[in-house]
Amino acid sequence: MSESFPRMYARTHRFTLGVPRSCTISPDGDRVVFLRSRGGTDPVTCLWELDVESGQERLIVDPRRIGDDGENLPPEERARRERAREGAGGVVGYATDAAVTSAAFALSGGLYVADLASGEVRALETPGPVFDPRLSPDGGRVAYVTGGILRVRDLASDEDRALAEPEADTVRYGLAEFIAAEEIDRMRGYWWSPSGDALLAARVDDAPVNTWHIADPANPDRPAAEQRYPAAGTDNAVVELFVLGLDGGRVAVPFEQEYLATVSWDAHGLSIVTMSRDQRSLRLLSVDPATGESSLVREDTDDAWVDVISGVPARLSDGTLVWTAISEGGRRLIIGDRPVTPPTLQVRDVLGVDGDAVLFRASGGDPTEIAVWTYAGGSLRLVSPDEGGVYNGQSTGGTLVITGQTLESERGPVVRVSRGGAHAHITSLAERPGVDLRVSLIRAGERDLATAVLLPSWHVPGSARLPVLMDPYGGPHFQRVLSAASAYSAGQWLADQGFAVVVADGRGTPGRGPGFERAVLHDLATPVLEDQVDALQGAAAAYPDDLDLSRVGIRGWSFGGYLAALAVLRRPDVFHAAVAGAPVTDWRLYDTCYTERYLGHPGDDPEPYERSGLLADAGKLDRPLLLIHGLADDNVVAAHTLRFSSALLAAGRPHTVLPLSGVTHMTPQEVVAENLLLLQVEFLKKALG
């Protein structure tokens, strides 16, 4: 008997196991190193190499063969995986030397270096559990962090010494602080110099940050875990930078703004990008590593907020700056100080520079599609397939790797490797979802919102009006509606349970330009809820004989959970039941960087927090509401649901709370993830009749 979809969805980590990822191309373009597990239900990730000319794959590191599946993790690695939403095990990250001849990685806190040519894997003794090992550019040394100490090991002599040690219990070197990892997408805390004789390291002091306690009520014999959590309006960690020479030198690199966003240290020099606390200013600074002195290269400002874009700053071969900026209503690629893309092409990120060719991702008129482009010699060229889809890419040494999928992709992303006239594929071993995808992408409502409508695979159009299930995320800077099959497997299964599933991206989501994103400034409630109603009505107009607007449920997780609860509180005339998973209910309890970007500092103006919060609306609830929350969640802490439940109880409003013991924000546990889907369907069917 085959497994049910919910069990397969959980076992395969949403059908992502077995998908190739984290590609690194050798400088000559002859080889591609990548990560992939050995099957679609295998959670242990291995390190592989592809020979571009022959198309042959070779297994370099299988953690099981070296007797370590990498699951005995140090706390720093568990925290990093939670921030990165990484659910797999094994070799989930690696770093190579500049020539891509060797790779360093950690398993269960142990340090390993693999020779990519021979496949020999060397285990190295260390004084403590290892986090984020990185080889020097020449491959002769490996740096790593243990216990907040930044250390360097010489691979020839085996000398292992500390470059920087914490001066207090709250200090650590070489690690990204919570805000950087969770909100700025900077997972790193140190960087090698191109010559390999020094490192730039972050010194993080959490002393100013409030201490919160994450308890485990199911195990009262265990003490609550302490966590430094910078809630909106409170102090962030203090982040400083130092150039640490292997000769023992230490040079401070001071900067004025609150957040360290990005670091780039290459043959063209050392650059850092910083951002102000109010996130209206972004500065690119050029740093002299010998003195620590910096000079301003450019400053971008915005009356709402600035965006930290992945991949910049970068440089052409002659040192010309590659950047992105908002101009004429669009996010544009900047070469030097000149925009080179039209304002209608919304640049998502810069993927890299190969010689003088800049590889980047962008969306044109359709925000559900993300294509890969190059800019070189004054010309723009589309390099991903011209069929609609979602694509990513890399280019080095004349070899181009394009990863992408369309609505017709059955087995997750396809990885194509091109070099000259030769073509190869990196095989995906992902499981097929086993659902008959029946999705239509439409533009709905007054604002032409990107909307997906999924009908049951067995449904005959016009034969019956189905209860509707809205399934949004709906929050800023994240899309659910994409021209990619993997975005809809769970939605199709939900539809096959008897619902018409509607997924809509409203204001705040990317791909439609800065104005569309910034419509949520100072109000995270009104625009996003209006747009869900607008999209629902637009979908019903497109499918008048298939959607029953007298039976509408809504479900979501994280911001989507917040939106689901918001919907039944403020628009019970439209939404008749809700499932709110890990919802933010009081924005004062969420972190500084995310919350203040949209709502400002609560000490300056509390009104946006009142307008966007849920607690004051508790007395309005008269629809069925299921609240779900992991008690070990350190991102949206369980206090959100518990305080909201208390407010509902005080107002005499019945509701249901499902606490998940030991579960974090990701809900990676297989049985929990499976049963969550089943319980939500049962609740919604009962609530909607």
C-alpha angles and dihedrals in degrees: 000000000000121000121260119257094250091054093046091045089055097040093050094045090243090321093299098117112101093026114127113241146154095048122191120190119209115241092252091050093235098115139037120202116201146160126246137145119237095252146003094268096036110106095190110097119214134198116243140176130212122207102218097205097049098029090227121147122214128195110231104172128017107177091209091059091057091046099250127097091187097239099121093085131183115235093255091057093046089052092048092051091050090051092046093043088236112164103167127089136217119051099358094159138021140171127212135201118256093267092048092233097126138024133207124208142156130237121185088341092307122126120234135176121195126202102221095204099051099024090231112153119205122200114210127205114236134181092242145355111315127232128186102351114197130185122228113250091258092048094236097114139031124210123202143161126242125171091349090304119124109219136180126207124199106221094205100048098024089228108157120189142163118252096183131010127192115262092204140018091260095052129089134169129219097016131110116241120240095264094049093052098039102038112012096044092232106136096168131086103182140035134199121234114242090249093050095232097109145021132217106223134187117228108206122194115189094184095109093049120098116252115233127184124226106200129197104218092183089064107040091173090069120082118238115265115246118228132180104227122179102210120193112290094016132102123288126215116278109248122195132174130222134180104223115198121207085231090065098264119144123194123180118226105201123198130178106216126086102241131051102212108172142359127201123182115173140131089295093058143265119311132175131190119211133184132205122243092251088049094228094115131055120184129196110204130189111215131204102218092201094060105014090233116142136200128203113251096176141335124211120199134186132184090225107030141309123240127232104221120202117241100029141142094048132152138222118230091271093050097259110156121252112203142145128231142164112263131161091355098308140091102247139186111249123204110190099327098324128098109231101180126068117255089243091065105077108210111218101184144326114255099191148295121261106190102308096337116103116207116204144157124237145161123227125191094328114063091196090068124070116188134186118239138178129214116201135148093000095306134108119215132182108228101173118078113287091230112102114268147106116282142179131183155177134207130194133152093000093305117120122199115194121186117189152129141203134204087274096055108118101185109037126265121354117221114211122187119199130184118168105311094337122101133189139168133223105222121242113217094186119136119250111248092231095221126121100239112222106173131147122195112213139165106241138192134359093315096046091242118197102251135175120206118196120189126189112275088234096048119116108214111251094010096107141355109245130210109258126235116195109205108184139153089191098172132121123287097009131094131204099174107076136147090247128106095219090066092068112039094101091041091054091050089051090050090051088059087068106279136117099228118209122191118185136180111211136179114323095041120112132249100058100075139273095287092058091049095047094054088093094062110137092355122068093168114049103049096042093048093045089053094051089053090045092050092047092053091045091051090049090052090052092047104029095159097045108045122070108204092189088071111046125154129180131201135178147151129234106341086004089055090051090050092049093053091043090053097058092041099051104022107033087147088069106026119053103182138009142198110202115190119193091340125188102232101166115034091202086071094056125086128285103242100047098038099042091048090067106021103030126227111325090217091060098043122000094181097089088054092052091046093050101038128095105210096082090053095055093106091059096066114117100144129082110274128185115195117198124186138165109230091213093054108133095178104051096017120216090248087082093065095035094053092045091049090051090052091050091049092048088053091049094244116148117227140148127247123196111191116196112210115219093002122131129200091284100053091212096166109113100220092042093050092048096049093044090065092047094047092049092052091048092050094048095046091052094044095048096041 
